């Protein structure tokens, strides 16, 4: 069975690190086989 | 996590076509450089090894000419002194298709109590969460003990989650010592 996120929980809480995302990010793409 | 490098539109895990399982890292270039990420990548793989299959090959997918130059330059450095040439493909990035939800933060999803820390996040927020990335790395044994307390402080987890993280890191260290 697919583990699901608890989508019924209150959405207000954001952990501090996720609340401080940088305004500019760059993206790197890799594959590790 | 996702799929790229191929031509099949809208690939899925079961209908991957000619794509390669791959991953994207969004990073803050004021804190870490693309070159440093490349350095970690080349250390993780054997650049002289011929790709095993299209699905599971190692590769760098570059987004622009600057990334291409750095990927090729660091790749050449990675094989310097080795017995073979650079065989890891360095390819232009086309469309990156996100993999299905259950592939995202795959290890973390088994840890119900830690998942509860991210209750209220949508799937997309969870997928892009820096905290989820750290937790996923921890449960797969990639945290170092010296980083543990500072990171726990920074992430703002509950006391129960902190306790579980400490136990997981200790267990991983014990496992490595055996």
N, CA and C atoms of all chains as a GROMACS GRO file, in nm:
protein
  633
    1UNK      N    1   0.084  -0.120   0.000
    1UNK     CA    2   0.000   0.000   0.000
    1UNK      C    3   0.088   0.125   0.000
    2UNK      N    4   0.050   0.222  -0.074
    2UNK     CA    5   0.130   0.344  -0.083
    2UNK      C    6   0.120   0.426   0.047
    3UNK      N    7   0.232   0.453   0.112
    3UNK     CA    8   0.225   0.538   0.230
    3UNK      C    9   0.182   0.678   0.188
    4UNK      N   10   0.083   0.730   0.257
    4UNK     CA   11   0.029   0.860   0.216
    4UNK      C   12   0.065   0.968   0.317
    5UNK      N   13   0.070   1.088   0.271
    5UNK     CA   14   0.086   1.200   0.363
    5UNK      C   15  -0.046   1.222   0.434
    6UNK      N   16  -0.036   1.276   0.553
    6UNK     CA   17  -0.156   1.304   0.628
    6UNK      C   18  -0.215   1.437   0.581
    7UNK      N   19  -0.296   1.430   0.479
    7UNK     CA   20  -0.343   1.553   0.417
    7UNK      C   21  -0.454   1.620   0.499
    8UNK      N   22  -0.505   1.547   0.600
    8UNK     CA   23  -0.612   1.606   0.680
    8UNK      C   24  -0.558   1.691   0.796
    9UNK      N   25  -0.427   1.686   0.816
    9UNK     CA   26  -0.368   1.763   0.926
    9UNK      C   27  -0.372   1.911   0.894
   10UNK      N   28  -0.368   1.996   0.997
   10UNK     CA   29  -0.370   2.140   0.972
   10UNK      C   30  -0.252   2.182   0.885
   11UNK      N   31  -0.276   2.268   0.790
   11UNK     CA   32  -0.172   2.304   0.694
   11UNK      C   33  -0.086   2.421   0.741
   12UNK      N   34  -0.117   2.474   0.860
   12UNK     CA   35  -0.050   2.597   0.903
   12UNK      C   36   0.099   2.576   0.934
   13UNK      N   37   0.134   2.458   0.984
   13UNK     CA   38   0.270   2.438   1.032
   13UNK      C   39   0.368   2.423   0.916
   14UNK      N   40   0.472   2.502   0.920
   14UNK     CA   41   0.583   2.485   0.826
   14UNK      C   42   0.710   2.481   0.907
   15UNK      N   43   0.790   2.382   0.884
   15UNK     CA   44   0.916   2.375   0.957
   15UNK      C   45   1.006   2.490   0.914
   16UNK      N   46   1.088   2.539   1.007
   16UNK     CA   47   1.162   2.664   0.982
   16UNK      C   48   1.244   2.662   0.853
   17UNK      N   49   1.311   2.553   0.828
   17UNK     CA   50   1.399   2.550   0.710
   17UNK      C   51   1.318   2.563   0.581
   18UNK      N   52   1.202   2.499   0.578
   18UNK     CA   53   1.119   2.510   0.458
   18UNK      C   54   1.056   2.648   0.444
   19UNK      N   55   1.051   2.721   0.556
   19UNK     CA   56   0.997   2.856   0.549
   19UNK      C   57   1.100   2.959   0.507
   20UNK      N   58   1.224   2.915   0.487
   20UNK     CA   59   1.330   3.009   0.453
   20UNK      C   60   1.399   2.970   0.323
   21UNK      N   61   1.320   2.930   0.227
   21UNK     CA   62   1.379   2.890   0.098
   21UNK      C   63   1.448   3.011   0.035
   22UNK      N   64   1.565   2.990  -0.026
   22UNK     CA   65   1.633   3.103  -0.090
   22UNK      C   66   1.550   3.157  -0.206
   23UNK      N   67   1.567   3.285  -0.233
   23UNK     CA   68   1.488   3.345  -0.341
   23UNK      C   69   1.538   3.302  -0.478
   24UNK      N   70   1.666   3.265  -0.485
   24UNK     CA   71   1.720   3.221  -0.614
   24UNK      C   72   1.782   3.082  -0.599
   25UNK      N   73   1.730   2.987  -0.672
   25UNK     CA   74   1.792   2.855  -0.673
   25UNK      C   75   1.828   2.819  -0.817
   26UNK      N   76   1.929   2.737  -0.829
   26UNK     CA   77   1.963   2.680  -0.959
   26UNK      C   78   1.941   2.529  -0.951
   27UNK      N   79   1.932   2.466  -1.064
   27UNK     CA   80   1.895   2.325  -1.066
   27UNK      C   81   2.002   2.242  -1.136
   28UNK      N   82   2.039   2.134  -1.071
   28UNK     CA   83   2.133   2.037  -1.130
   28UNK      C   84   2.060   1.906  -1.150
   29UNK      N   85   2.090   1.838  -1.259
   29UNK     CA   86   2.021   1.711  -1.288
   29UNK      C   87   2.124   1.600  -1.310
   30UNK      N   88   2.106   1.493  -1.236
   30UNK     CA   89   2.198   1.378  -1.244
   30UNK      C   90   2.119   1.248  -1.251
   31UNK      N   91   2.187   1.145  -1.295
   31UNK     CA   92   2.137   1.008  -1.279
   31UNK      C   93   2.252   0.928  -1.220
   32UNK      N   94   2.222   0.847  -1.120
   32UNK     CA   95   2.322   0.759  -1.060
   32UNK      C   96   2.273   0.616  -1.076
   33UNK      N   97   2.330   0.546  -1.170
   33UNK     CA   98   2.282   0.411  -1.202
   33UNK      C   99   2.350   0.305  -1.121
   34UNK      N  100   1.296   1.324  -0.774
   34UNK     CA  101   1.318   1.205  -0.856
   34UNK      C  102   1.232   1.216  -0.981
   35UNK      N  103   1.285   1.163  -1.090
   35UNK     CA  104   1.206   1.169  -1.212
   35UNK      C  105   1.272   1.095  -1.326
   36UNK      N  106   1.227   1.129  -1.443
   36UNK     CA  107   1.274   1.061  -1.563
   36UNK      C  108   1.309   1.166  -1.667
   37UNK      N  109   1.420   1.145  -1.735
   37UNK     CA  110   1.458   1.238  -1.840
   37UNK      C  111   1.551   1.166  -1.940
   38UNK      N  112   1.586   1.239  -2.044
   38UNK     CA  113   1.684   1.187  -2.140
   38UNK      C  114   1.626   1.111  -2.256
   39UNK      N  115   1.496   1.082  -2.252
   39UNK     CA  116   1.436   1.003  -2.358
   39UNK      C  117   1.338   1.082  -2.442
   40UNK      N  118   1.266   1.010  -2.525
   40UNK     CA  119   1.172   1.075  -2.616
   40UNK      C  120   1.026   1.044  -2.585
   41UNK      N  121   1.002   0.940  -2.504
   41UNK     CA  122   0.862   0.902  -2.477
   41UNK      C  123   0.791   1.011  -2.396
   42UNK      N  124   0.677   1.058  -2.444
   42UNK     CA  125   0.605   1.161  -2.367
   42UNK      C  126   0.546   1.101  -2.238
   43UNK      N  127   0.545   1.180  -2.134
   43UNK     CA  128   0.482   1.143  -2.006
   43UNK      C  129   0.519   1.003  -1.957
   44UNK      N  130   0.646   0.977  -1.938
   44UNK     CA  131   0.684   0.844  -1.892
   44UNK      C  132   0.637   0.818  -1.749
   45UNK      N  133   0.618   0.692  -1.717
   45UNK     CA  134   0.591   0.649  -1.580
   45UNK      C  135   0.690   0.539  -1.548
   46UNK      N  136   0.693   0.496  -1.422
   46UNK     CA  137   0.788   0.390  -1.384
   46UNK      C  138   0.766   0.265  -1.468
   47UNK      N  139   0.638   0.235  -1.495
   47UNK     CA  140   0.608   0.113  -1.570
   47UNK      C  141   0.614   0.133  -1.720
   48UNK      N  142   0.610   0.257  -1.765
   48UNK     CA  143   0.621   0.288  -1.908
   48UNK      C  144   0.730   0.394  -1.926
   49UNK      N  145   0.851   0.349  -1.898
   49UNK     CA  146   0.962   0.443  -1.894
   49UNK      C  147   1.014   0.478  -2.033
   50UNK      N  148   0.992   0.389  -2.128
   50UNK     CA  149   1.043   0.412  -2.262
   50UNK      C  150   1.195   0.422  -2.260
   51UNK      N  151   1.249   0.524  -2.326
   51UNK     CA  152   1.394   0.538  -2.336
   51UNK      C  153   1.450   0.640  -2.237
   52UNK      N  154   1.375   0.666  -2.130
   52UNK     CA  155   1.422   0.763  -2.030
   52UNK      C  156   1.514   0.696  -1.928
   53UNK      N  157   1.578   0.781  -1.850
   53UNK     CA  158   1.668   0.736  -1.744
   53UNK      C  159   1.616   0.786  -1.610
   54UNK      N  160   1.620   0.699  -1.510
   54UNK     CA  161   1.582   0.742  -1.374
   54UNK      C  162   1.685   0.844  -1.328
   55UNK      N  163   1.637   0.958  -1.286
   55UNK     CA  164   1.729   1.066  -1.255
   55UNK      C  165   1.671   1.154  -1.143
   56UNK      N  166   1.749   1.251  -1.103
   56UNK     CA  167   1.700   1.338  -0.995
   56UNK      C  168   1.750   1.480  -1.018
   57UNK      N  169   1.671   1.573  -0.968
   57UNK     CA  170   1.709   1.713  -0.977
   57UNK      C  171   1.733   1.769  -0.837
   58UNK      N  172   1.834   1.852  -0.827
   58UNK     CA  173   1.865   1.920  -0.701
   58UNK      C  174   1.848   2.069  -0.724
   59UNK      N  175   1.759   2.129  -0.648
   59UNK     CA  176   1.750   2.275  -0.646
   59UNK      C  177   1.845   2.323  -0.537
   60UNK      N  178   1.941   2.405  -0.572
   60UNK     CA  179   2.041   2.446  -0.473
   60UNK      C  180   2.060   2.597  -0.476
   61UNK      N  181   2.108   2.646  -0.363
   61UNK     CA  182   2.135   2.789  -0.349
   61UNK      C  183   2.281   2.811  -0.392
   62UNK      N  184   2.304   2.876  -0.506
   62UNK     CA  185   2.442   2.888  -0.555
   62UNK      C  186   2.531   2.977  -0.468
   63UNK      N  187   2.470   3.050  -0.371
   63UNK     CA  188   2.555   3.127  -0.279
   63UNK      C  189   2.608   3.036  -0.168
   64UNK      N  190   2.553   2.915  -0.156
   64UNK     CA  191   2.598   2.824  -0.050
   64UNK      C  192   2.674   2.704  -0.104
   65UNK      N  193   2.642   2.661  -0.225
   65UNK     CA  194   2.714   2.547  -0.284
   65UNK      C  195   2.718   2.569  -0.436
   66UNK      N  196   2.828   2.532  -0.496
   66UNK     CA  197   2.843   2.556  -0.641
   66UNK      C  198   2.806   2.430  -0.720
   67UNK      N  199   2.778   2.451  -0.846
   67UNK     CA  200   2.752   2.338  -0.935
   67UNK      C  201   2.875   2.248  -0.944
   68UNK      N  202   2.991   2.310  -0.942
   68UNK     CA  203   3.114   2.233  -0.949
   68UNK      C  204   3.129   2.140  -0.828
   69UNK      N  205   3.091   2.190  -0.711
   69UNK     CA  206   3.098   2.106  -0.591
   69UNK      C  207   3.000   1.989  -0.602
   70UNK      N  208   2.881   2.016  -0.654
   70UNK     CA  209   2.784   1.907  -0.673
   70UNK      C  210   2.840   1.805  -0.771
   71UNK      N  211   2.902   1.852  -0.877
   71UNK     CA  212   2.964   1.761  -0.973
   71UNK      C  213   3.073   1.677  -0.906
   72UNK      N  214   3.150   1.741  -0.818
   72UNK     CA  215   3.255   1.667  -0.747
   72UNK      C  216   3.197   1.550  -0.669
   73UNK      N  217   3.084   1.574  -0.601
   73UNK     CA  218   3.018   1.466  -0.526
   73UNK      C  219   2.968   1.358  -0.621
   74UNK      N  220   2.914   1.400  -0.734
   74UNK     CA  221   2.862   1.305  -0.831
   74UNK      C  222   2.973   1.212  -0.882
   75UNK      N  223   3.085   1.272  -0.923
   75UNK     CA  224   3.192   1.189  -0.980
   75UNK      C  225   3.251   1.094  -0.877
   76UNK      N  226   3.247   1.136  -0.748
   76UNK     CA  227   3.297   1.047  -0.643
   76UNK      C  228   3.202   0.929  -0.621
   77UNK      N  229   3.075   0.953  -0.646
   77UNK     CA  230   2.972   0.852  -0.618
   77UNK      C  231   2.972   0.740  -0.723
   78UNK      N  232   3.015   0.770  -0.843
   78UNK     CA  233   3.006   0.673  -0.952
   78UNK      C  234   3.145   0.639  -1.006
   79UNK      N  235   3.150   0.538  -1.092
   79UNK     CA  236   3.275   0.508  -1.162
   79UNK      C  237   3.262   0.564  -1.304
   80UNK      N  238   3.331   0.675  -1.333
   80UNK     CA  239   3.313   0.741  -1.463
   80UNK      C  240   3.371   0.662  -1.580
   81UNK      N  241   3.448   0.558  -1.550
   81UNK     CA  242   3.505   0.477  -1.659
   81UNK      C  243   3.417   0.355  -1.690
   82UNK      N  244   3.308   0.341  -1.618
   82UNK     CA  245   3.222   0.224  -1.636
   82UNK      C  246   3.121   0.249  -1.747
   83UNK      N  247   3.106   0.150  -1.833
   83UNK     CA  248   3.008   0.163  -1.941
   83UNK      C  249   2.867   0.158  -1.881
   84UNK      N  250   2.775   0.244  -1.926
   84UNK     CA  251   2.639   0.245  -1.869
   84UNK      C  252   2.574   0.106  -1.875
   85UNK      N  253   2.511   0.069  -1.766
   85UNK     CA  254   2.451  -0.064  -1.754
   85UNK      C  255   2.326  -0.077  -1.840
   86UNK      N  256   2.244   0.024  -1.835
   86UNK     CA  257   2.122   0.024  -1.918
   86UNK      C  258   2.074   0.168  -1.927
   87UNK      N  259   1.989   0.194  -2.022
   87UNK     CA  260   1.936   0.330  -2.036
   87UNK      C  261   1.860   0.371  -1.910
   88UNK      N  262   1.786   0.278  -1.854
   88UNK     CA  263   1.705   0.310  -1.735
   88UNK      C  264   1.793   0.346  -1.615
   89UNK      N  265   1.901   0.270  -1.599
   89UNK     CA  266   1.980   0.283  -1.476
   89UNK      C  267   2.119   0.341  -1.497
   90UNK      N  268   2.144   0.405  -1.611
   90UNK     CA  269   2.279   0.456  -1.632
   90UNK      C  270   2.304   0.579  -1.543
   91UNK      N  271   2.433   0.604  -1.518
   91UNK     CA  272   2.473   0.730  -1.455
   91UNK      C  273   2.493   0.833  -1.564
   92UNK      N  274   2.456   0.957  -1.537
   92UNK     CA  275   2.469   1.060  -1.638
   92UNK      C  276   2.459   1.198  -1.573
   93UNK      N  277   2.518   1.296  -1.642
   93UNK     CA  278   2.495   1.437  -1.607
   93UNK      C  279   2.408   1.495  -1.717
   94UNK      N  280   2.302   1.562  -1.679
   94UNK     CA  281   2.216   1.631  -1.776
   94UNK      C  282   2.237   1.781  -1.756
   95UNK      N  283   2.298   1.845  -1.853
   95UNK     CA  284   2.330   1.986  -1.836
   95UNK      C  285   2.217   2.075  -1.891
   96UNK      N  286   2.197   2.187  -1.819
   96UNK     CA  287   2.088   2.278  -1.856
   96UNK      C  288   2.134   2.388  -1.951
   97UNK      N  289   2.265   2.416  -1.953
   97UNK     CA  290   2.315   2.522  -2.040
   97UNK      C  291   2.462   2.496  -2.071
   98UNK      N  292   2.521   2.584  -2.149
   98UNK     CA  293   2.660   2.565  -2.192
   98UNK      C  294   2.757   2.570  -2.075
   99UNK      N  295   2.727   2.655  -1.977
   99UNK     CA  296   2.817   2.666  -1.861
   99UNK      C  297   2.818   2.533  -1.784
  100UNK      N  298   2.701   2.474  -1.763
  100UNK     CA  299   2.695   2.344  -1.695
  100UNK      C  300   2.766   2.237  -1.777
  101UNK      N  301   2.748   2.243  -1.909
  101UNK     CA  302   2.812   2.144  -1.996
  101UNK      C  303   2.964   2.151  -1.982
  102UNK      N  304   3.018   2.274  -1.989
  102UNK     CA  305   3.164   2.291  -1.979
  102UNK      C  306   3.216   2.236  -1.847
  103UNK      N  307   3.147   2.270  -1.737
  103UNK     CA  308   3.192   2.225  -1.605
  103UNK      C  309   3.179   2.073  -1.591
  104UNK      N  310   3.070   2.018  -1.644
  104UNK     CA  311   3.048   1.872  -1.634
  104UNK      C  312   3.159   1.798  -1.709
  105UNK      N  313   3.192   1.845  -1.829
  105UNK     CA  314   3.295   1.777  -1.907
  105UNK      C  315   3.434   1.796  -1.844
  106UNK      N  316   3.460   1.917  -1.796
  106UNK     CA  317   3.592   1.944  -1.736
  106UNK      C  318   3.612   1.860  -1.611
  107UNK      N  319   3.510   1.855  -1.524
  107UNK     CA  320   3.525   1.778  -1.400
  107UNK      C  321   3.523   1.628  -1.430
  108UNK      N  322   3.451   1.589  -1.533
  108UNK     CA  323   3.451   1.447  -1.574
  108UNK      C  324   3.589   1.404  -1.621
  109UNK      N  325   3.653   1.491  -1.698
  109UNK     CA  326   3.789   1.459  -1.744
  109UNK      C  327   3.885   1.449  -1.626
  110UNK      N  328   3.866   1.540  -1.529
  110UNK     CA  329   3.951   1.532  -1.409
  110UNK      C  330   3.926   1.401  -1.333
  111UNK      N  331   3.799   1.359  -1.333
  111UNK     CA  332   3.762   1.239  -1.256
  111UNK      C  333   3.827   1.113  -1.312
  112UNK      N  334   3.856   1.112  -1.441
  112UNK     CA  335   3.917   0.991  -1.500
  112UNK      C  336   4.069   1.004  -1.513
  113UNK      N  337   4.121   1.122  -1.480
  113UNK     CA  338   4.267   1.139  -1.489
  113UNK      C  339   4.335   1.037  -1.399
  114UNK      N  340   4.428   0.963  -1.454
  114UNK     CA  341   4.499   0.862  -1.376
  114UNK      C  342   4.426   0.729  -1.368
  115UNK      N  343   4.305   0.723  -1.421
  115UNK     CA  344   4.233   0.594  -1.422
  115UNK      C  345   4.266   0.518  -1.549
  116UNK      N  346   4.227   0.393  -1.552
  116UNK     CA  347   4.270   0.307  -1.663
  116UNK      C  348   4.187   0.326  -1.790
  117UNK      N  349   4.070   0.388  -1.779
  117UNK     CA  350   3.986   0.400  -1.897
  117UNK      C  351   3.940   0.542  -1.921
  118UNK      N  352   3.874   0.566  -2.035
  118UNK     CA  353   3.824   0.699  -2.067
  118UNK      C  354   3.694   0.729  -1.993
  119UNK      N  355   3.649   0.853  -2.006
  119UNK     CA  356   3.521   0.894  -1.948
  119UNK      C  357   3.407   0.831  -2.028
  120UNK      N  358   3.332   0.745  -1.964
  120UNK     CA  359   3.220   0.678  -2.033
  120UNK      C  360   3.084   0.723  -1.980
  121UNK      N  361   3.084   0.806  -1.878
  121UNK     CA  362   2.956   0.856  -1.826
  121UNK      C  363   2.900   0.960  -1.922
  122UNK      N  364   2.780   0.940  -1.971
  122UNK     CA  365   2.723   1.038  -2.064
  122UNK      C  366   2.700   1.175  -2.000
  123UNK      N  367   2.737   1.279  -2.073
  123UNK     CA  368   2.707   1.417  -2.035
  123UNK      C  369   2.612   1.467  -2.144
  124UNK      N  370   2.486   1.484  -2.110
  124UNK     CA  371   2.381   1.502  -2.210
  124UNK      C  372   2.301   1.629  -2.188
  125UNK      N  373   2.245   1.685  -2.294
  125UNK     CA  374   2.160   1.802  -2.275
  125UNK      C  375   2.031   1.764  -2.202
  126UNK      N  376   1.990   1.850  -2.111
  126UNK     CA  377   1.866   1.824  -2.037
  126UNK      C  378   1.746   1.861  -2.123
  127UNK      N  379   1.658   1.764  -2.143
  127UNK     CA  380   1.531   1.793  -2.209
  127UNK      C  381   1.424   1.810  -2.102
  128UNK      N  382   1.307   1.760  -2.131
  128UNK     CA  383   1.200   1.767  -2.031
  128UNK      C  384   1.230   1.673  -1.916
  129UNK      N  385   1.216   1.723  -1.794
  129UNK     CA  386   1.230   1.639  -1.676
  129UNK      C  387   1.090   1.607  -1.625
  130UNK      N  388   1.057   1.479  -1.623
  130UNK     CA  389   0.924   1.437  -1.577
  130UNK      C  390   0.935   1.390  -1.433
  131UNK      N  391   0.857   1.448  -1.345
  131UNK     CA  392   0.860   1.402  -1.207
  131UNK      C  393   0.807   1.259  -1.197
  132UNK      N  394   0.874   1.181  -1.114
  132UNK     CA  395   0.829   1.043  -1.093
  132UNK      C  396   0.704   1.044  -1.005
  133UNK      N  397   0.640   0.929  -0.996
  133UNK     CA  398   0.520   0.914  -0.915
  133UNK      C  399   0.552   0.947  -0.768
  134UNK      N  400   0.447   0.985  -0.694
  134UNK     CA  401   0.466   1.027  -0.555
  134UNK      C  402   0.546   0.927  -0.474
  135UNK      N  403   0.516   0.799  -0.491
  135UNK     CA  404   0.578   0.700  -0.402
  135UNK      C  405   0.728   0.685  -0.424
  136UNK      N  406   0.781   0.741  -0.533
  136UNK     CA  407   0.926   0.741  -0.553
  136UNK      C  408   0.995   0.857  -0.484
  137UNK      N  409   0.918   0.955  -0.440
  137UNK     CA  410   0.978   1.076  -0.382
  137UNK      C  411   1.006   1.053  -0.234
  138UNK      N  412   1.127   1.081  -0.192
  138UNK     CA  413   1.169   1.061  -0.051
  138UNK      C  414   1.130   0.919  -0.009
  139UNK      N  415   1.174   0.827  -0.090
  139UNK     CA  416   1.131   0.687  -0.083
  139UNK      C  417   1.156   0.625   0.055
  140UNK      N  418   1.274   0.650   0.113
  140UNK     CA  419   1.307   0.586   0.241
  140UNK      C  420   1.226   0.646   0.355
  141UNK      N  421   1.211   0.776   0.350
  141UNK     CA  422   1.141   0.847   0.458
  141UNK      C  423   0.997   0.800   0.474
  142UNK      N  424   0.934   0.763   0.364
  142UNK     CA  425   0.791   0.729   0.368
  142UNK      C  426   0.759   0.612   0.460
  143UNK      N  427   0.860   0.532   0.492
  143UNK     CA  428   0.835   0.418   0.582
  143UNK      C  429   0.829   0.460   0.728
  144UNK      N  430   0.875   0.582   0.758
  144UNK     CA  431   0.888   0.626   0.896
  144UNK      C  432   0.769   0.716   0.933
  145UNK      N  433   0.665   0.649   0.984
  145UNK     CA  434   0.539   0.718   1.007
  145UNK      C  435   0.554   0.838   1.100
  146UNK      N  436   0.629   0.820   1.209
  146UNK     CA  437   0.642   0.929   1.307
  146UNK      C  438   0.714   1.048   1.244
  147UNK      N  439   0.815   1.023   1.164
  147UNK     CA  440   0.887   1.134   1.100
  147UNK      C  441   0.800   1.198   0.992
  148UNK      N  442   0.722   1.116   0.923
  148UNK     CA  443   0.631   1.172   0.823
  148UNK      C  444   0.531   1.267   0.888
  149UNK      N  445   0.497   1.236   1.013
  149UNK     CA  446   0.401   1.321   1.084
  149UNK      C  447   0.456   1.463   1.102
  150UNK      N  448   0.588   1.476   1.105
  150UNK     CA  449   0.649   1.609   1.116
  150UNK      C  450   0.609   1.697   0.997
  151UNK      N  451   0.579   1.634   0.887
  151UNK     CA  452   0.548   1.709   0.766
  151UNK      C  453   0.399   1.702   0.732
  152UNK      N  454   0.321   1.668   0.835
  152UNK     CA  455   0.176   1.664   0.815
  152UNK      C  456   0.127   1.801   0.770
  153UNK      N  457   0.040   1.804   0.675
  153UNK     CA  458  -0.010   1.931   0.626
  153UNK      C  459   0.060   1.975   0.498
  154UNK      N  460   0.173   1.916   0.469
  154UNK     CA  461   0.239   1.946   0.342
  154UNK      C  462   0.162   1.874   0.229
  155UNK      N  463   0.148   1.939   0.118
  155UNK     CA  464   0.094   1.870   0.000
  155UNK      C  465   0.203   1.779  -0.055
  156UNK      N  466   0.167   1.689  -0.145
  156UNK     CA  467   0.268   1.601  -0.204
  156UNK      C  468   0.380   1.683  -0.269
  157UNK      N  469   0.342   1.787  -0.339
  157UNK     CA  470   0.443   1.870  -0.408
  157UNK      C  471   0.533   1.944  -0.308
  158UNK      N  472   0.472   1.994  -0.200
  158UNK     CA  473   0.552   2.061  -0.097
  158UNK      C  474   0.647   1.962  -0.029
  159UNK      N  475   0.596   1.843  -0.006
  159UNK     CA  476   0.676   1.738   0.055
  159UNK      C  477   0.794   1.702  -0.036
  160UNK      N  478   0.766   1.688  -0.161
  160UNK     CA  479   0.868   1.650  -0.260
  160UNK      C  480   0.980   1.755  -0.266
  161UNK      N  481   0.943   1.881  -0.254
  161UNK     CA  482   1.040   1.990  -0.266
  161UNK      C  483   1.095   2.035  -0.131
  162UNK      N  484   1.054   1.970  -0.024
  162UNK     CA  485   1.092   2.015   0.111
  162UNK      C  486   1.238   1.985   0.141
  163UNK      N  487   1.308   2.086   0.189
  163UNK     CA  488   1.446   2.066   0.234
  163UNK      C  489   1.449   1.975   0.357
  164UNK      N  490   1.352   1.993   0.447
  164UNK     CA  491   1.348   1.908   0.566
  164UNK      C  492   1.329   1.762   0.526
  165UNK      N  493   1.237   1.737   0.434
  165UNK     CA  494   1.214   1.599   0.390
  165UNK      C  495   1.341   1.540   0.329
  166UNK      N  496   1.415   1.622   0.257
  166UNK     CA  497   1.541   1.576   0.197
  166UNK      C  498   1.638   1.532   0.305
  167UNK      N  499   1.651   1.616   0.411
  167UNK     CA  500   1.743   1.581   0.520
  167UNK      C  501   1.697   1.454   0.591
  168UNK      N  502   1.567   1.446   0.620
  168UNK     CA  503   1.516   1.329   0.692
  168UNK      C  504   1.536   1.202   0.608
  169UNK      N  505   1.510   1.213   0.480
  169UNK     CA  506   1.527   1.098   0.391
  169UNK      C  507   1.673   1.050   0.391
  170UNK      N  508   1.764   1.146   0.388
  170UNK     CA  509   1.907   1.111   0.392
  170UNK      C  510   1.942   1.047   0.525
  171UNK      N  511   1.883   1.097   0.633
  171UNK     CA  512   1.913   1.043   0.766
  171UNK      C  513   1.869   0.898   0.778
  172UNK      N  514   1.745   0.872   0.738
  172UNK     CA  515   1.693   0.735   0.759
  172UNK      C  516   1.766   0.635   0.668
  173UNK      N  517   1.830   0.684   0.563
  173UNK     CA  518   1.909   0.594   0.479
  173UNK      C  519   2.056   0.592   0.522
  174UNK      N  520   2.086   0.653   0.638
  174UNK     CA  521   2.219   0.639   0.697
  174UNK      C  522   2.325   0.734   0.646
  175UNK      N  523   2.284   0.851   0.595
  175UNK     CA  524   2.383   0.942   0.537
  175UNK      C  525   2.418   1.061   0.626
  176UNK      N  526   2.368   1.062   0.748
  176UNK     CA  527   2.405   1.171   0.838
  176UNK      C  528   2.530   1.132   0.914
  177UNK      N  529   2.611   1.236   0.943
  177UNK     CA  530   2.728   1.214   1.026
  177UNK      C  531   2.693   1.260   1.167
  178UNK      N  532   2.752   1.193   1.265
  178UNK     CA  533   2.720   1.227   1.404
  178UNK      C  534   2.752   1.374   1.433
  179UNK      N  535   2.861   1.424   1.376
  179UNK     CA  536   2.900   1.562   1.408
  179UNK      C  537   2.801   1.665   1.355
  180UNK      N  538   2.721   1.626   1.255
  180UNK     CA  539   2.622   1.718   1.200
  180UNK      C  540   2.489   1.711   1.274
  181UNK      N  541   2.472   1.607   1.354
  181UNK     CA  542   2.340   1.573   1.405
  181UNK      C  543   2.275   1.685   1.485
  182UNK      N  544   2.341   1.731   1.590
  182UNK     CA  545   2.275   1.826   1.681
  182UNK      C  546   2.247   1.959   1.613
  183UNK      N  547   2.344   2.007   1.532
  183UNK     CA  548   2.323   2.135   1.464
  183UNK      C  549   2.206   2.125   1.366
  184UNK      N  550   2.197   2.015   1.297
  184UNK     CA  551   2.088   1.999   1.200
  184UNK      C  552   1.954   1.984   1.270
  185UNK      N  553   1.953   1.910   1.379
  185UNK     CA  554   1.826   1.894   1.453
  185UNK      C  555   1.777   2.029   1.501
  186UNK      N  556   1.869   2.111   1.545
  186UNK     CA  557   1.833   2.245   1.592
  186UNK      C  558   1.775   2.327   1.477
  187UNK      N  559   1.839   2.317   1.364
  187UNK     CA  560   1.803   2.399   1.248
  187UNK      C  561   1.667   2.359   1.189
  188UNK      N  562   1.640   2.228   1.188
  188UNK     CA  563   1.520   2.180   1.120
  188UNK      C  564   1.392   2.208   1.199
  189UNK      N  565   1.404   2.226   1.330
  189UNK     CA  566   1.286   2.260   1.409
  189UNK      C  567   1.189   2.145   1.427
  190UNK      N  568   1.243   2.025   1.446
  190UNK     CA  569   1.158   1.907   1.462
  190UNK      C  570   1.107   1.896   1.605
  191UNK      N  571   1.006   1.812   1.624
  191UNK     CA  572   0.954   1.787   1.758
  191UNK      C  573   1.057   1.708   1.838
  192UNK      N  574   1.038   1.707   1.970
  192UNK     CA  575   1.133   1.634   2.055
  192UNK      C  576   1.131   1.484   2.023
  193UNK      N  577   1.012   1.430   1.995
  193UNK     CA  578   1.002   1.286   1.963
  193UNK      C  579   1.080   1.256   1.835
  194UNK      N  580   1.070   1.345   1.737
  194UNK     CA  581   1.142   1.322   1.611
  194UNK      C  582   1.292   1.334   1.631
  195UNK      N  583   1.333   1.430   1.715
  195UNK     CA  584   1.476   1.445   1.743
  195UNK      C  585   1.532   1.318   1.804
  196UNK      N  586   1.453   1.262   1.897
  196UNK     CA  587   1.497   1.140   1.964
  196UNK      C  588   1.513   1.027   1.862
  197UNK      N  589   1.416   1.017   1.774
  197UNK     CA  590   1.423   0.911   1.673
  197UNK      C  591   1.542   0.931   1.579
  198UNK      N  592   1.569   1.057   1.543
  198UNK     CA  593   1.682   1.085   1.455
  198UNK      C  594   1.814   1.047   1.522
  199UNK      N  595   1.824   1.081   1.652
  199UNK     CA  596   1.948   1.045   1.723
  199UNK      C  597   1.967   0.894   1.722
  200UNK      N  598   1.858   0.822   1.746
  200UNK     CA  599   1.866   0.675   1.747
  200UNK      C  600   1.907   0.621   1.610
  201UNK      N  601   1.848   0.680   1.505
  201UNK     CA  602   1.879   0.634   1.370
  201UNK      C  603   2.026   0.657   1.334
  202UNK      N  604   2.076   0.775   1.372
  202UNK     CA  605   2.216   0.805   1.340
  202UNK      C  606   2.309   0.713   1.419
  203UNK      N  607   2.276   0.691   1.546
  203UNK     CA  608   2.358   0.599   1.627
  203UNK      C  609   2.356   0.459   1.568
  204UNK      N  610   2.238   0.415   1.526
  204UNK     CA  611   2.225   0.280   1.470
  204UNK      C  612   2.306   0.269   1.340
  205UNK      N  613   2.303   0.374   1.259
  205UNK     CA  614   2.378   0.371   1.132
  205UNK      C  615   2.527   0.367   1.159
  206UNK      N  616   2.571   0.442   1.261
  206UNK     CA  617   2.713   0.442   1.295
  206UNK      C  618   2.755   0.305   1.346
  207UNK      N  619   2.670   0.245   1.430
  207UNK     CA  620   2.698   0.111   1.482
  207UNK      C  621   2.708   0.010   1.369
  208UNK      N  622   2.620   0.025   1.272
  208UNK     CA  623   2.618  -0.066   1.158
  208UNK      C  624   2.747  -0.055   1.078
  209UNK      N  625   2.794   0.069   1.062
  209UNK     CA  626   2.918   0.091   0.983
  209UNK      C  627   3.039   0.034   1.054
  210UNK      N  628   3.036   0.037   1.189
  210UNK     CA  629   3.153  -0.012   1.266
  210UNK      C  630   3.164  -0.163   1.257
  211UNK      N  631   3.049  -0.231   1.239
  211UNK     CA  632   3.052  -0.379   1.240
  211UNK      C  633   3.124  -0.434   1.118
   0.00000   0.00000   0.00000
